[in-house]
Amino acid sequence: MPETRLKILIADDDDYTREDLGEALKAGPYRLYYARTAREAIEQTRSESPDLVILDLVFPDCHDLALLRQIKALPNAPEVVMVSGNTEDYALIVEAIKLGAFDYVKKPYALVELLNRVEKALHLRSLKVDQARMMSEIRQHFGLDALLGKSAAMKQIRDTLQRLADFEGCVLIRGDSGTGKELAARTLHYASKRAKKPFVVVNCAAIPEALTESILFGHKRGAFTGAVDSAQGKFELAADGTVFLDEIGDMPLRQQAALLRVLEYRHFTPVGDSREKECLARFVFATNRDLKQAVKEGAFREDLYHRINVANLLLPSLSTRLEDIPDLLEHYSTRLCAEMGRAPVLISKTVQEVLMRYDWPGNVRELRNVLEAAIMLMEKRDQELMPEHLPADILIVRESDEPKYSQREHSERDLIVKVLGKHRGNQTKAAEDLGFHRNTLGRKIRYYGITIGE
């Protein structure tokens, strides 16, 4: 079984103290180490990585707080409980706490009191270890490496996010639905110095207009009908972390004015309250709308647009980086199989080729959903994902350069060729004329092997 006992180093030049503490602690779930000199203490701390050091203030080869400074300067430094007979120098005690000592106990100490401090220090240590483990897992999911792909476009996105990580201004992330705007925002947050602070998501498109200010700024009890208790808003919950305002283009104009004031003055007032609160959070915005066009149409405030568009990041659609699909398939298949409790599956070359011929109007989100559905359709005994597991609309792109079409397909092909000729190859206008989505027309052009201009 793996070692789970916490490690304690007892560092004291007094033999009786070391033995006394060792006797008191050996019955607990601890692994004990001993040091009688400052040199031994620092060597043991480096080699054994204890969770806690019970540290005497004075050693023959080191005085005052020099050893404490060395210990707390080490990577993954342990908690330290100082013990000393010199407690008259209060400035020394204060300095020890400032340097990171958990507590300071006077000699001669009551053993029960010291053991109580040890238990509290180890509890704090456990919390820190858990937090470090959680942050490591978060970085695996939302670190820069979570933005998968070897394409030049994705390398540029990762480089840009790295440069923006400690930038304090607003960031606007643009891109079609499913391109990973929230993932990019989380990556930005967890790469920044705010990583241990809250990341608060607000979907502007999902908030009823009447409740927007209450949700963003909070409200006081009795501020409106149904406000039976006071409640903190998203901006207050974010504290000095990050607020991610998704679908900012869908925020009503009245609330846009209120948001602009927060961004300008860094204060907000909960609904029904007269006292302002300071806003310390960083703001990241996302939209799949053309905000410049929305400004022209009067649907988005021009002053707010310029205020949020300090740093601008455009996420590429999956259709422009099809070479990233193999990496995405490997990543999502591993995760999905683990979630489904089944053995990992192989993705056949044929499936990869089929998926790389599709134009993915739903982008990465659609790819993940298609893969999830395909794995769900596989038999437990199947070890390789094959084309027959894919949805029919994905298979519309056939392998043959000279496909055999039905009469209906011949008619549709002829119509598409005719309309494309009418609009001189302009696919956007042709799609509107045919009643197709622009991406659907592109798919059909590839399916029918149409050469623009024929």
Secondary structure by P-SEA (a helix, b strand, c coil): ccccbbbbbbbcccaaaaaaaaaaccccccbbbbbccaaaaaaaaaaccccccccccccccccccaaaaaaaacccccbbbbbcccccaaaaaaaaaaacccccccccccaaaaaaaaaaaaaaaaaaaaaaaaaaaaaaaccccccccccaaaaaaaaaaaaacccccbbbbbbcccccaaaaaaaaaaaccccccbbbbbccccccccccccccccccccccccccbbbbccccccccbbbbbcccccccaaaaaaaaaaaaccccccccccbbbbbcbbbbbbbccaaaaaaaaccccaaaaaaaccbbbbbbcccccccaaaaaaaaaaaaaaaaacccbbbbcaaaaaaaaaccccccaaaaaaaaaaaaaacccccccccccccccccccccccccccccaaaaaaaaaaaaaaaaaccaaaaaaaaacccaaaaaaaaaaacccccc
